[in-house]
Amino acid sequence: MSEDRYRSGNITTKYLFETYPEGFHGVRLNEEETRSIAAIAAALFTHHRHRAVNFLNSVQQDFSTNTQSMNEQLLFVKVPHIDREASQHKISGVQIIPDNCTVTLDGKKVHIEGPINFCNTVLNLKVNGKPCNVQIKSCDTAGRISLLYKGCPYDLNVTTSTAQKYYKYMPEPKKVDLSNVIVAPMPGMIKSVSVKVGQSVSECQETCVIEAMKMQNSLLAPKSGKVKAVNCEAGKAVEEGSSSSIRFDLVFG
């Protein structure tokens, strides 16, 4: 919604094709945008932590009077990029007051104008005087923050200095390659299985039928290949995303 032509209202039925002739592949963040997203994530993380420990009838200090909390807390923000490796930024201070926030990011001040809270999922902010609109998808005290910026989701990670020390002992789990595997998209009951081991299948050929909520759904082969394994049978119940209950291993080429 921040695209210039879209905001001007000068759009037609060919808008998407004319604006993105090769398709929309996401936004390549420049240095200024990266710093803005990182600063907003640090501010949201700080606000979320304060809200988690300050609540009604608590003996702890009220959040509204604790405007300079976390000023000396060292944080690290990891920002993903679609065209390069994720960048990491050091946060040495976060100061939040109503409708204003100052974040010290990589030794430089970043000023955020606008409410940093979770009352609205869409934040219309100004970062160093420039408009910056983001949508909050999710945020937790563990530092996992998901923001939507210019139509692209960004899963950021904010950690304290203590947590950062232990990250080297916590490698990220390896992503499982499911390009040659068919899994259940929803819970249901397998009505029929249309293929067997060793059989050649074509792209979009039906492999089995699942019944869910009194509707039948066909699972199709993503590519042409040969069936290596069939781990399901008619009449068996399956769970959503289950690769053990219903699985077709395909060999391509």
C-alpha positions as CSV (number, residue, x, y, z in Angstrom):
1,M,0.0,0.0,0.0
2,S,3.0,2.3,0.1
3,E,3.7,2.0,-3.6
4,D,3.6,5.5,-5.2
5,R,1.3,4.6,-8.1
6,Y,-1.1,2.7,-5.8
7,R,-1.3,5.6,-3.4
8,S,-2.0,8.1,-6.2
9,G,-5.1,6.0,-7.3
10,N,-3.8,5.8,-10.8
11,I,-4.4,2.1,-11.2
12,T,-6.1,-0.1,-13.8
13,T,-6.7,-3.8,-14.1
14,K,-3.2,-4.0,-15.5
15,Y,-1.6,-2.4,-12.5
16,L,0.2,-5.5,-11.1
17,F,1.5,-6.5,-14.5
18,E,2.7,-3.0,-15.4
19,T,4.2,-2.3,-11.9
20,Y,5.8,-5.7,-11.4
21,P,6.2,-7.2,-14.9
22,E,8.4,-10.0,-13.5
23,G,6.3,-10.5,-10.4
24,F,6.7,-9.2,-6.9
25,H,9.7,-10.7,-5.3
26,G,9.9,-8.6,-2.1
27,V,11.6,-5.4,-1.0
28,R,15.4,-5.1,-0.9
29,L,16.0,-3.1,2.2
30,N,18.5,-0.3,1.9
31,E,20.7,0.8,4.8
32,E,18.2,3.4,6.0
33,E,15.2,1.0,5.9
34,T,17.2,-1.7,7.6
35,R,18.1,0.7,10.5
36,S,14.5,1.8,10.8
37,I,13.1,-1.7,10.9
38,A,15.8,-2.7,13.5
39,A,15.0,0.3,15.7
40,I,11.3,-0.4,15.6
41,A,11.8,-4.0,16.5
42,A,14.0,-3.0,19.5
43,A,11.4,-0.5,20.7
44,L,8.6,-3.1,20.4
45,F,10.7,-5.7,22.2
46,T,11.4,-3.3,25.1
47,H,7.8,-2.2,25.4
48,H,6.6,-5.8,25.4
49,R,9.1,-6.8,28.1
50,H,7.9,-3.9,30.3
51,R,4.3,-4.7,29.8
52,A,5.0,-8.4,30.7
53,V,6.5,-7.5,34.1
54,N,4.3,-4.5,35.0
55,F,0.6,-5.3,35.6
56,L,-2.3,-4.2,37.8
57,N,-1.8,-4.4,41.6
58,S,1.9,-5.3,41.1
59,V,4.4,-4.1,43.6
60,Q,6.8,-3.3,40.8
61,Q,7.3,0.2,39.4
62,D,4.6,1.3,37.0
63,F,5.6,1.4,33.3
64,S,4.3,4.9,32.7
65,T,6.8,6.3,35.3
66,N,9.7,4.2,34.1
67,T,10.4,6.1,30.9
68,Q,14.1,5.4,30.8
69,S,14.0,1.7,31.5
70,M,16.3,-0.5,29.5
71,N,18.5,2.5,28.7
72,E,21.6,0.5,29.7
73,Q,20.4,-2.9,28.5
74,L,22.4,-4.2,25.6
75,L,20.3,-5.8,22.8
76,F,21.1,-7.3,19.4
77,V,18.7,-7.2,16.5
78,K,18.9,-9.6,13.5
79,V,17.3,-8.3,10.3
80,P,16.7,-10.7,7.4
81,H,17.3,-9.7,3.8
82,I,16.0,-11.3,0.6
83,D,19.2,-10.4,-1.4
84,R,21.9,-11.0,1.2
85,E,22.8,-12.5,4.6
86,A,20.9,-11.3,7.6
87,S,22.4,-8.2,9.3
88,Q,23.0,-7.8,13.0
89,H,22.7,-4.5,14.8
90,K,23.8,-3.5,18.3
91,I,21.3,-1.6,20.5
92,S,22.9,0.1,23.4
93,G,19.9,2.1,24.6
94,V,16.1,2.4,24.2
95,Q,14.2,5.3,25.7
96,I,10.4,5.3,25.4
97,I,8.1,8.1,26.3
98,P,4.5,8.6,25.1
99,D,4.4,9.0,21.3
100,N,8.2,9.2,21.1
101,C,11.1,6.8,21.3
102,T,14.9,7.1,20.9
103,V,17.0,4.0,20.0
104,T,20.8,4.0,20.1
105,L,21.6,1.7,17.2
106,D,25.2,0.9,16.2
107,G,26.3,4.0,18.1
108,K,23.9,6.4,16.4
109,K,20.5,7.8,17.6
110,V,17.4,6.8,15.8
111,H,14.3,8.9,16.7
112,I,10.9,7.3,16.3
113,E,7.8,9.5,16.4
114,G,4.4,7.8,17.1
115,P,3.0,5.4,19.6
116,I,5.0,2.2,20.2
117,N,2.3,-0.1,21.5
118,F,0.1,-3.0,20.6
119,C,-3.3,-1.2,20.6
120,N,-3.2,-1.1,16.8
121,T,-1.5,-3.7,14.6
122,V,-0.6,-1.0,12.0
123,L,1.9,1.5,13.3
124,N,2.1,4.8,11.4
125,L,5.4,6.1,12.5
126,K,8.1,8.6,11.5
127,V,11.7,7.4,11.8
128,N,14.2,10.3,11.8
129,G,11.4,12.5,10.3
130,K,10.5,10.1,7.5
131,P,7.2,8.2,7.3
132,C,7.5,4.5,8.1
133,N,4.4,2.3,8.2
134,V,4.7,-1.3,9.5
135,Q,2.2,-3.9,10.6
136,I,2.8,-6.1,13.6
137,K,2.1,-9.7,12.9
138,S,3.5,-11.1,16.1
139,C,5.8,-10.3,19.0
140,D,6.8,-12.2,22.1
141,T,9.1,-11.8,25.1
142,A,11.6,-14.3,23.6
143,G,12.4,-11.6,21.0
144,R,10.7,-13.2,18.0
145,I,9.1,-10.2,16.2
146,S,7.4,-10.5,12.8
147,L,6.7,-7.2,10.9
148,L,5.0,-6.5,7.6
149,Y,6.8,-3.7,5.7
150,K,5.9,-2.7,2.1
151,G,4.0,-5.9,1.7
152,C,6.8,-8.2,2.8
153,P,7.0,-10.1,6.1
154,Y,10.2,-9.8,8.1
155,D,10.9,-12.2,10.9
156,L,13.3,-10.4,13.2
157,N,15.1,-11.7,16.2
158,V,15.9,-9.4,19.2
159,T,18.1,-10.9,22.0
160,T,19.7,-9.6,25.1
161,S,23.5,-9.7,25.6
162,T,23.1,-12.8,27.9
163,A,21.1,-14.7,25.4
164,Q,23.5,-13.7,22.6
165,K,26.3,-15.5,24.4
166,Y,24.5,-18.8,24.3
167,Y,23.3,-18.6,20.7
168,K,26.4,-20.2,19.4
169,Y,25.4,-23.3,21.4
170,M,21.9,-23.3,19.8
171,P,22.3,-23.8,16.1
172,E,19.1,-23.2,14.0
173,P,17.4,-26.5,13.0
174,K,18.1,-27.5,9.4
175,K,15.2,-27.0,7.1
176,V,13.7,-30.2,5.7
177,D,13.5,-30.4,2.0
178,L,9.9,-31.2,1.1
179,S,10.2,-30.4,-2.6
180,N,9.8,-34.1,-3.4
181,V,7.4,-35.0,-0.6
182,I,3.6,-34.7,-0.5
183,V,2.1,-34.1,3.0
184,A,-1.4,-33.6,4.3
185,P,-2.5,-30.0,4.0
186,M,-5.4,-30.5,6.5
187,P,-6.6,-33.1,9.1
188,G,-9.0,-35.6,7.7
189,M,-9.5,-39.2,6.5
190,I,-7.8,-40.8,3.5
191,K,-10.6,-41.9,1.1
192,S,-8.4,-43.5,-1.6
193,V,-4.8,-43.8,-2.8
194,S,-4.3,-43.6,-6.5
195,V,-0.6,-44.5,-6.9
196,K,1.8,-47.2,-5.8
197,V,5.6,-47.7,-5.3
198,G,7.5,-47.6,-8.5
199,Q,4.7,-46.0,-10.5
200,S,5.6,-43.0,-12.7
201,V,3.4,-39.9,-12.1
202,S,3.0,-36.7,-14.1
203,E,2.8,-33.2,-12.7
204,C,-0.6,-32.5,-11.2
205,Q,-1.6,-36.1,-11.3
206,E,-3.8,-37.2,-8.4
207,T,-2.0,-39.2,-5.7
208,C,-4.7,-39.6,-3.1
209,V,-8.0,-38.1,-1.9
210,I,-8.5,-36.7,1.6
211,E,-12.0,-36.1,3.1
212,A,-12.3,-33.2,5.6
213,M,-15.4,-31.5,6.8
214,K,-17.5,-33.6,4.3
215,M,-15.5,-32.3,1.4
216,Q,-13.0,-34.3,-0.6
217,N,-9.6,-32.9,-1.6
218,S,-7.2,-34.3,-4.1
219,L,-3.5,-34.2,-3.4
220,L,-1.5,-33.7,-6.6
221,A,2.0,-34.5,-7.6
222,P,4.1,-31.3,-7.6
223,K,6.3,-32.6,-10.5
224,S,6.7,-35.5,-12.8
225,G,8.6,-38.4,-11.3
226,K,8.5,-41.9,-9.9
227,V,6.9,-42.9,-6.5
228,K,9.6,-44.0,-4.1
229,A,7.4,-44.7,-1.0
230,V,3.8,-44.5,0.0
231,N,3.2,-44.1,3.8
232,C,-0.6,-44.1,3.9
233,E,-3.6,-46.2,3.2
234,A,-7.3,-45.7,2.6
235,G,-9.4,-45.3,5.8
236,K,-6.6,-43.9,7.9
237,A,-6.9,-40.6,9.7
238,V,-4.2,-38.0,9.2
239,E,-3.2,-34.7,10.9
240,E,-2.5,-31.4,9.2
241,G,1.1,-31.2,8.0
242,S,1.8,-34.8,8.8
243,S,4.5,-36.4,6.8
244,S,4.5,-39.7,8.7
245,S,0.8,-40.4,8.2
246,I,0.6,-39.5,4.6
247,R,3.8,-39.2,2.5
248,F,4.8,-39.8,-1.1
249,D,8.5,-39.7,-1.8
250,L,9.1,-38.9,-5.5
251,V,12.2,-39.4,-7.5
252,F,12.6,-36.9,-10.3
253,G,14.7,-37.0,-13.5
